[in-house]
């Protein structure tokens, strides 16, 4: 997923000095209600005064940093030198060290957060904007580096984290992306120290937190980090207890963690949901099948065939779940339905024949194998894919009894929620027996399913 640029902030010098002397040692209260421990208030020195002067002169950031570091060496207990080193570090692009110096300044004098937070945000803005500019120029590596620096210095703005994580996923660096998303969530749980957030800002942050969490959940699932994803899914379930995708993902995670009984309870409840849409049933069935819960997978796909009785994929998956579960009687009936919508599938003929054999119908099994052997060609590897241009079915034609080059004509019928979407005809030449050739059939619109027939009349 390409990162979506967010709004930019303007940078500037917001604070560069403290009053001479140690100042009052009493607690400091922020405008947001934070009461800071007294700590040791900063005190001006000749190093801090010189560093501040240099920081207000363009191009003198190195000199400012040198003065601040001399101050740290001479008076390591004075927080002002760490603060000024952090400011100089951000101006020089050394965000990692700047962060370290800011942390030390706050350790000595906690109320320094009120001066450091604006400096962090200003530094974040410079790096974030530089990342946007690099990305717009197509300089992906540079964008990564700029956004990485932005995340190192400030986490109260999630835009850099989200852009960086999306780009890292695109680059295949998923473990790094996971860490960035986790950092983003920690930042979204916090609030600024220097100002109160308005209601609309709180609402936006809540929405960003939910979206960021969802992205992280899918990434953790994709990388098999099921122990990490479980608490996130449970938190999502508290917010939205009826969410079918979240419940299904949690059940899958529990299976992978070896807690099969807990997962089975969730799956049983899901399969009683009358509101499950076709896409939900398909995804649930796939998850159950991959988790070796074949009986429940069969139930999910059976429900899918009731919603999509002419869908080749629904019957194919239902039959395969029954086969894996060795539910031979049900498979004998489902196999006949599958062959009606997938008549050239050698696998469909053979598993149906196997079901008949297992149920004692040896003659029916022999006849099924004979029908498969007599097919003009076989179709393999069928796959339905929705693209930006429409819907595509692709697969392979495998030569069988037809001589090489003989004409093959197939009629594909597509459907969507409203019913018939349309039909397309495939005309191809038969490969030599045992050889194969790829084919593609496409139609405009988003099809939910399809079936095909041998021959047929109509325009292409």
C-alpha positions in Angstrom: 0.0 0.0 0.0 1.5 3.3 -1.0 2.0 5.8 1.9 -0.5 8.6 1.9 1.1 12.0 2.5 -0.2 13.9 5.5 -0.3 17.6 6.3 3.0 19.4 7.0 4.0 21.5 9.9 6.3 24.5 10.0 9.5 24.4 11.9 11.2 27.1 13.9 13.2 28.0 17.0 10.7 28.0 19.8 12.8 28.2 22.9 16.6 28.7 23.4 17.3 30.0 26.8 16.6 29.8 30.5 16.9 32.4 33.2 20.2 32.9 34.8 20.5 31.0 38.1 18.9 27.8 39.3 15.4 29.3 39.8 12.7 28.0 42.1 12.9 24.3 43.1 9.1 23.9 43.5 6.9 21.8 41.3 5.9 23.1 37.8 2.4 22.6 36.5 1.7 22.4 32.7 -1.3 23.9 31.0 -2.6 20.4 30.6 -2.5 19.7 34.3 0.8 17.8 34.6 2.6 18.4 37.9 6.3 17.8 37.4 8.7 16.7 40.2 11.1 19.5 41.1 14.3 18.0 39.8 17.3 20.3 39.4 16.3 23.5 37.4 18.6 24.5 34.6 21.2 27.3 35.2 22.8 29.4 32.5 26.6 29.1 32.0 29.0 30.6 29.6 28.7 27.5 27.5 24.9 27.7 27.3 25.0 31.4 26.6 27.4 30.9 23.7 25.6 27.8 22.4 22.3 29.8 22.4 24.0 32.6 20.5 25.3 30.2 17.8 21.9 28.6 17.5 20.4 31.9 16.5 23.0 32.4 13.7 22.4 30.4 10.6 25.1 27.9 9.8 26.6 27.8 13.3 24.9 24.7 14.6 28.2 22.7 14.8 29.6 25.4 16.9 26.5 25.5 19.1 26.7 21.7 19.6 30.4 21.9 20.5 29.7 24.5 23.2 26.8 22.4 24.6 29.0 19.3 24.7 31.7 21.3 26.5 29.1 22.4 29.0 28.0 18.7 29.6 31.6 17.8 30.2 32.2 20.7 32.6 28.8 20.5 34.4 27.1 17.1 33.7 24.4 17.8 36.2 23.1 20.9 34.5 20.2 20.1 32.2 20.5 23.2 30.0 23.5 21.8 28.2 21.7 18.6 27.3 18.7 20.6 26.1 20.9 22.8 23.9 22.8 19.8 22.6 19.4 18.3 21.6 18.3 21.4 19.8 21.7 21.6 17.9 21.5 17.9 17.1 18.0 18.2 15.5 19.3 21.1 13.4 22.2 19.0 12.2 19.9 16.0 11.5 21.3 13.9 14.3 17.9 13.0 15.7 19.0 9.8 17.5 21.6 11.6 19.7 19.2 14.6 20.0 16.6 12.3 21.4 19.1 10.9 23.9 20.1 14.4 25.0 16.5 15.5 25.4 15.8 12.5 27.5 18.7 13.3 29.8 17.6 16.9 30.1 14.2 15.8 31.3 15.7 13.2 33.7 17.5 16.0 35.5 14.7 18.5 35.2 11.3 16.9 34.3 9.6 20.2 33.6 12.0 20.6 30.6 9.4 18.6 28.7 7.5 21.8 28.2 10.4 23.3 26.3 11.5 20.1 24.6 8.2 19.1 23.2 7.9 22.0 20.8 11.5 21.4 19.7 10.8 17.8 19.0 7.7 18.7 17.0 9.6 21.3 14.9 12.3 18.7 14.2 9.7 16.2 13.3 8.2 18.6 10.8 11.5 19.2 9.0 12.1 15.5 8.6 8.6 14.7 7.7 8.4 17.3 5.0 11.8 16.2 3.7 10.4 12.7 3.4 7.4 13.9 1.5 9.6 15.8 -1.0 11.9 12.8 -1.4 8.9 10.5 -2.0 7.4 12.8 -4.5 10.8 12.7 -6.4 10.7 8.9 -6.4 13.6 8.7 -4.0 12.3 5.8 -1.8 15.4 5.2 0.2 15.7 8.9 1.1 12.1 9.0 2.1 12.6 6.0 4.4 15.6 7.7 6.1 13.8 11.1 6.6 10.6 9.4 8.0 12.8 7.2 10.2 14.4 10.3 11.7 11.0 11.9 12.2 9.8 8.8 14.2 13.0 8.8 16.3 12.4 12.4 17.6 8.6 12.6 18.1 5.7 10.2 18.3 2.7 12.4 19.0 2.2 12.9 15.3 1.5 9.5 13.6 1.8 10.5 10.0 5.5 9.8 9.6 5.1 6.4 11.4 2.2 5.4 9.1 3.9 6.5 5.9 7.2 4.9 6.9 5.5 1.6 7.9 3.5 1.4 4.6 6.7 2.0 2.6 8.6 -0.6 4.6 5.9 -3.1 3.9 6.1 -2.3 0.2 9.9 -2.8 0.3 9.4 -6.2 2.0 10.8 -5.0 5.4 7.9 -6.2 7.4 9.6 -6.7 10.8 10.7 -3.1 10.7 7.2 -2.0 9.7 5.7 -3.9 12.7 8.0 -2.0 15.1 7.1 1.3 13.5 3.4 0.6 13.8 3.9 -0.4 17.4 5.7 2.8 18.1 2.9 4.8 16.4 0.3 3.2 18.7 2.3 4.0 21.8 2.4 7.7 20.6 -1.3 7.7 19.9 -2.0 6.7 23.4 -0.2 9.7 24.8 -1.2 13.4 24.8 0.8 16.6 24.4 2.1 18.2 27.5 2.0 21.8 26.1 -1.6 22.0 24.9 -5.0 20.5 25.3 -6.4 18.6 22.3 -9.8 19.8 20.9 -12.7 17.3 20.5 -12.2 16.9 16.8 -8.4 16.2 17.3 -9.3 13.5 19.9 -11.7 12.0 17.4 -9.2 12.0 14.6 -6.6 10.4 16.9 -9.0 7.7 17.9 -9.8 6.9 14.3 -6.0 6.8 13.4 -5.4 4.6 16.4 -8.0 2.1 15.2 -6.8 2.1 11.6 -3.1 1.8 12.7 -4.0 -1.1 14.9 -5.9 -2.8 12.1 -2.8 -2.5 9.8 -0.6 -3.9 12.5 -3.0 -6.8 13.1 -2.9 -7.8 9.4 0.8 -7.5 9.3 1.3 -9.6 12.4 -1.1 -12.3 11.0 0.8 -12.3 7.7 4.1 -12.8 9.5 2.8 -15.5 11.8 3.3 -13.5 15.0 0.2 -14.9 16.7 1.1 -14.3 20.3 1.7 -10.6 19.5 -1.6 -10.3 17.6 -3.9 -11.9 20.2 -4.1 -9.0 22.6 -4.7 -6.5 19.8 -7.6 -8.7 18.4 -9.1 -9.0 21.8 -9.0 -5.2 22.2 -10.7 -4.8 18.8 -13.3 -7.3 19.9 -14.1 -5.3 23.0 -14.7 -2.2 20.8 -16.6 -4.1 18.1 -17.9 -7.5 19.5 -19.9 -8.3 16.4 -17.0 -7.9 13.9 -16.8 -11.1 12.0 -13.4 -10.5 10.6 -11.9 -9.9 14.0 -13.6 -13.0 15.5 -12.3 -15.1 12.6 -8.8 -13.7 12.9 -8.8 -14.3 16.7 -9.9 -17.9 16.1 -7.2 -18.4 13.6 -4.6 -17.0 16.0 -5.8 -19.3 18.8 -5.5 -22.3 16.5 -1.9 -21.4 15.6 -1.1 -20.9 19.3 -2.4 -24.5 20.0 -5.5 -23.4 21.8 -7.8 -25.4 19.6 -10.8 -25.7 22.0 -11.0 -21.9 22.4 -10.9 -21.5 18.6 -13.5 -24.1 18.1 -16.0 -22.2 20.3 -15.4 -19.1 18.3 -15.8 -20.9 14.9 -19.0 -22.6 16.1 -20.5 -19.3 17.0 -19.5 -17.7 13.7 -21.1 -20.5 11.8 -24.4 -19.7 13.5 -24.4 -16.1 12.3 -27.2 -15.6 9.8 -25.7 -12.2 8.8 -22.5 -13.8 7.3 -22.0 -12.5 3.8 -20.6 -14.6 1.0 -17.2 -13.0 1.3 -17.2 -13.7 5.1 -18.1 -17.4 4.5 -15.4 -17.8 1.9 -12.7 -16.3 4.1 -13.9 -18.2 7.2 -13.9 -21.4 5.2 -10.4 -20.8 4.0 -9.2 -20.0 7.5 -10.8 -23.2 8.9 -9.4 -25.3 6.1 -5.9 -24.0 6.6 -6.3 -24.7 10.4 -7.3 -28.3 9.6 -10.8 -27.7 10.9 -12.2 -29.6 7.9 -15.7 -30.3 9.3 -16.3 -26.7 10.2 -14.7 -25.6 6.9 -17.2 -27.8 5.1 -20.0 -26.2 6.9 -18.8 -22.7 6.0 -18.5 -23.7 2.3 -21.9 -25.5 2.4 -23.5 -22.2 3.5 -21.6 -20.5 0.7 -23.1 -22.8 -1.9 -26.5 -21.9 -0.6 -25.8 -18.3 -1.2 -24.0 -18.9 -4.5 -25.5 -22.2 -6.0 -23.8 -21.6 -9.4 -20.3 -20.7 -8.1 -17.6 -23.1 -9.2 -15.3 -21.9 -6.4 -17.9 -22.4 -3.7 -18.6 -26.0 -4.8 -14.9 -26.7 -5.4 -13.9 -25.6 -1.9 -16.9 -27.4 -0.3 -15.9 -30.7 -2.1 -12.3 -30.3 -1.0 -13.3 -29.7 2.6 -15.5 -32.8 2.5 -12.7 -34.8 0.9 -10.2 -33.7 3.6 -12.8 -34.6 6.3 -13.5 -38.0 4.6 -17.2 -37.2 4.6 -17.8 -39.5 1.6 -21.6 -39.6 1.5 -21.9 -35.8 1.5 -19.0 -35.6 -1.0 -20.8 -38.0 -3.5 -23.7 -35.5 -3.7 -21.5 -32.4 -3.7 -19.2 -33.9 -6.3 -22.2 -34.1 -8.8 -23.0 -30.5 -8.1 -19.3 -29.5 -8.6 -19.2 -31.4 -12.0 -22.2 -29.4 -13.2 -20.3 -26.1 -12.8 -16.7 -27.5 -13.4 -17.2 -30.3 -15.9 -13.6 -30.5 -17.3 -11.9 -30.8 -13.9 -10.1 -34.1 -13.6 -9.7 -33.6 -9.9 -13.4 -33.1 -9.4 -14.2 -36.3 -11.3 -11.6 -38.3 -9.3 -12.7 -37.1 -5.9 -16.3 -37.8 -6.8 -15.4 -41.3 -8.0 -13.5 -41.8 -4.7 -16.5 -40.8 -2.7 -18.7 -43.3 -4.6 -16.1 -46.0 -4.0 -16.0 -45.3 -0.3 -19.8 -45.5 -0.1 -19.9 -48.9 -1.8 -20.8 -47.7 -5.3 -18.0 -49.4 -7.2 -19.8 -49.2 -10.5 -20.4 -45.5 -10.0 -16.7 -45.0 -9.2 -15.6 -46.8 -12.4 -18.0 -44.8 -14.5 -16.7 -41.5 -13.0 -13.1 -42.4 -13.8 -14.1 -43.4 -17.3 -15.9 -40.1 -17.9 -12.8 -38.2 -16.8 -10.6 -40.3 -19.1 -13.0 -39.5 -22.0 -13.0 -35.7 -21.6 -11.8 -33.7 -24.6 -9.4 -31.7 -22.4 -9.0 -31.0 -18.7 -9.0 -27.6 -16.9 -6.6 -27.0 -14.0 -5.5 -24.3 -11.7 -8.7 -22.2 -12.1 -8.5 -18.9 -10.3 -11.0 -16.0 -10.0 -9.3 -12.6 -9.6 -11.0 -9.1 -9.4 -8.8 -6.4 -10.9 -9.2 -2.7 -11.4 -10.5 -3.4 -14.9 -13.0 -6.1 -14.0 -12.9 -9.8 -13.2 -10.5 -12.4 -14.6 -10.6 -16.2 -14.6 -7.3 -17.8 -15.5 -6.1 -21.4 -15.6 -4.6 -24.1 -17.8 -6.0 -26.2 -20.6 -4.4 -29.7 -20.4 -4.6 -31.9 -23.5 -6.5 -35.2 -23.1 -8.3 -37.1 -26.0 -8.6 -34.3 -28.5 -5.8 -34.1 -31.1 -3.4 -31.2 -30.8 -4.8 -28.1 -32.4 -8.4 -29.2 -32.3 -10.8 -26.4 -31.4 -12.0 -26.0 -27.8 -15.0 -23.8 -27.0 -16.1 -22.9 -23.5 -18.8 -20.6 -22.2 -18.1 -18.8 -18.9 -21.1 -17.4 -17.0 -20.4 -14.7 -14.3 -22.6 -13.5 -11.5 -22.7 -10.8 -8.8 -25.0 -10.0 -6.0 -27.7 -8.9 -8.4 -27.6 -12.1 -10.4 -26.2 -12.7 -13.9 -23.4 -10.3 -14.7 -22.7 -11.6 -18.2 -21.0 -14.3 -20.1 -17.8 -14.7 -22.2 -16.7 -17.4 -24.6 -13.2 -18.9 -24.8 -12.0 -20.4 -28.1 -8.7 -22.1 -28.0 -6.7 -24.9 -29.6 -6.3 -28.2 -27.7 -2.7 -28.9 -26.5 -1.2 -32.2 -27.2 -2.2 -34.9 -24.8 -0.5 -34.3 -21.5 0.7 -30.8 -22.5 -0.9 -27.6 -21.2 -1.5 -24.0 -22.3 -2.6 -21.0 -20.1 -5.8 -19.2 -20.7 -7.5 -16.1 -19.5 -11.2 -15.0 -19.6 -12.2 -11.5 -18.4 -15.4 -9.5 -18.0 -16.1 -5.9 -16.9 -17.4 -5.5 -13.4 -16.9 -7.3 -10.1 -18.0 -10.9 -10.3 -18.6 -12.9 -7.1 -18.5 -16.2 -8.8 -18.7 -18.1 -12.1 -19.3 -21.4 -13.8 -18.5 -22.7 -17.2 -20.0 -25.1 -19.8 -18.5 -27.0 -22.7 -19.4 -25.5 -26.1 -22.4 -23.1 -26.2 -23.7 -20.6 -28.6 -23.5 -16.8 -28.5 -21.3 -13.8 -29.3 -17.9 -13.5 -27.9 
